[in-house]
């Protein structure tokens, strides 16, 4: 299944919902406030086990985007799902570490790293 907005592209394949940002313009407040509702829509409308949020197109995170990630993480956790953050640059990784959000949501440098987790004995493929 595919879901697309001006800011996000989500493709669900099997157990994974791969969410990609289309550009860095989500750093502007007017665009950033729309990301949370769009991510929550994906959680409520699609079946998946892991939401993989791909940050490759982002150069930094705003507090509004972080709030959207936290909100979606909490909603997913209540549903027995997981959120993973991937394709992070050094600044985004540092933001997750400093805020300790990396303890809530695992953060990976690459998509491959996020998909090949075998903690639970499950390897996801896209």
Backbone torsions as a table, in degrees:
resi	resn	phi	psi	omega
1	UNK	NA	152.0	-177.7
2	UNK	-130.5	137.7	175.5
3	UNK	-133.4	129.8	-175.7
4	UNK	-139.3	136.5	173.3
5	UNK	-127.9	-174.3	177.3
6	UNK	-66.6	-24.7	-175.0
7	UNK	-104.5	-31.7	-171.2
8	UNK	-127.4	152.1	168.0
9	UNK	-129.0	125.3	178.0
10	UNK	-123.6	128.2	174.4
11	UNK	-122.6	123.4	177.1
12	UNK	-100.8	128.1	177.1
13	UNK	-134.8	112.6	-179.6
14	UNK	62.7	-122.0	-174.7
15	UNK	-89.4	-0.7	-173.2
16	UNK	-117.1	133.0	168.8
17	UNK	-106.2	107.7	-178.0
18	UNK	-92.7	112.0	-178.2
19	UNK	-106.7	124.1	178.9
20	UNK	-118.7	140.8	171.3
21	UNK	-83.0	141.1	-178.3
22	UNK	-84.3	-19.7	-179.8
23	UNK	-172.8	176.6	-176.8
24	UNK	-85.8	-0.4	-178.3
25	UNK	-66.5	-8.7	177.1
26	UNK	-69.4	-7.1	176.1
27	UNK	-72.1	-21.5	176.4
28	UNK	-75.4	135.3	-172.4
29	UNK	-55.6	-43.0	-178.5
30	UNK	-59.0	-33.2	178.0
31	UNK	-86.3	-37.8	-176.9
32	UNK	-61.8	-37.3	-178.1
33	UNK	-67.5	-17.0	179.2
34	UNK	-85.4	-16.3	-176.9
35	UNK	-67.7	-43.8	-178.9
36	UNK	-56.0	-54.3	177.9
37	UNK	-59.7	-35.3	179.0
38	UNK	-68.3	-41.3	177.0
39	UNK	-65.7	-41.3	178.7
40	UNK	-64.7	-34.0	176.5
41	UNK	-61.5	-42.8	178.5
42	UNK	-60.0	-44.2	-179.4
43	UNK	-62.3	-42.1	-175.4
44	UNK	-80.0	-24.4	-173.4
45	UNK	-102.6	-16.9	-173.9
46	UNK	-121.2	149.3	176.2
47	UNK	-93.4	126.9	176.5
48	UNK	-164.6	166.2	177.3
49	UNK	-103.7	-37.1	-178.4
50	UNK	-127.6	127.8	170.2
51	UNK	-95.3	117.6	-179.6
52	UNK	-103.5	108.6	-179.1
53	UNK	-94.1	113.3	-175.5
54	UNK	-91.8	114.2	-176.2
55	UNK	-98.5	17.8	-175.9
56	UNK	-56.8	-35.4	-176.3
57	UNK	-85.5	-4.2	-178.2
58	UNK	-96.8	138.7	175.8
59	UNK	-98.4	-24.7	175.8
60	UNK	-158.0	170.3	-179.8
61	UNK	-116.2	141.9	173.3
62	UNK	-99.2	166.0	178.0
63	UNK	-62.6	-30.4	178.9
64	UNK	-67.0	-41.7	177.9
65	UNK	-68.5	-41.9	177.0
66	UNK	-59.7	-41.4	178.4
67	UNK	-62.1	-39.1	178.4
68	UNK	-63.8	-42.1	178.6
69	UNK	-62.7	-43.6	-179.7
70	UNK	-64.0	-46.2	179.9
71	UNK	-58.1	-45.8	-179.5
72	UNK	-68.3	-40.0	177.5
73	UNK	-58.2	-47.0	-178.8
74	UNK	-64.5	-41.2	178.1
75	UNK	-64.1	-44.1	179.1
76	UNK	-63.5	-43.6	-178.9
77	UNK	-60.2	-40.3	177.6
78	UNK	-63.0	-25.7	-178.7
79	UNK	-96.2	6.1	-179.3
80	UNK	77.0	22.9	-179.7
81	UNK	-109.9	175.1	-176.5
82	UNK	-133.2	147.2	173.4
83	UNK	-113.9	132.5	175.4
84	UNK	-125.9	141.5	179.5
85	UNK	-106.4	131.8	-176.3
86	UNK	-136.6	166.9	179.3
87	UNK	57.4	49.2	-178.1
88	UNK	-93.4	142.6	172.2
89	UNK	-88.2	176.7	-176.6
90	UNK	-59.3	-39.5	-179.0
91	UNK	-65.9	-43.0	-179.9
92	UNK	-68.3	-42.6	176.3
93	UNK	-58.5	-44.8	179.2
94	UNK	-62.5	-38.5	178.9
95	UNK	-62.3	-42.8	177.7
96	UNK	-66.1	-38.8	-179.4
97	UNK	-69.4	-47.0	-177.8
98	UNK	-63.7	-39.7	179.3
99	UNK	-82.8	-5.5	-177.7
100	UNK	64.2	18.2	175.8
101	UNK	-71.3	-17.8	176.4
102	UNK	-67.5	-12.9	174.2
103	UNK	-81.8	-22.0	177.4
104	UNK	-88.1	-45.4	-175.8
105	UNK	-125.7	125.4	178.1
106	UNK	-65.6	140.4	-177.9
107	UNK	-118.1	129.9	-177.0
108	UNK	-126.2	147.6	178.2
109	UNK	-70.1	-31.3	-174.2
110	UNK	-131.6	161.9	173.4
111	UNK	-65.0	-40.6	-178.3
112	UNK	-60.6	-42.3	178.3
113	UNK	-61.7	-39.5	-179.5
114	UNK	-72.1	-30.2	-177.1
115	UNK	-86.5	-24.1	-175.1
116	UNK	-99.6	42.0	178.7
117	UNK	-84.9	130.4	-179.6
118	UNK	-120.5	22.6	176.5
119	UNK	-53.7	-46.8	-177.0
120	UNK	-94.7	7.1	-179.0
121	UNK	82.4	8.3	-177.1
122	UNK	-113.5	132.0	173.1
123	UNK	-113.3	127.6	-179.1
124	UNK	-95.4	144.9	176.9
125	UNK	-129.9	149.1	178.4
126	UNK	-111.1	NA	NA
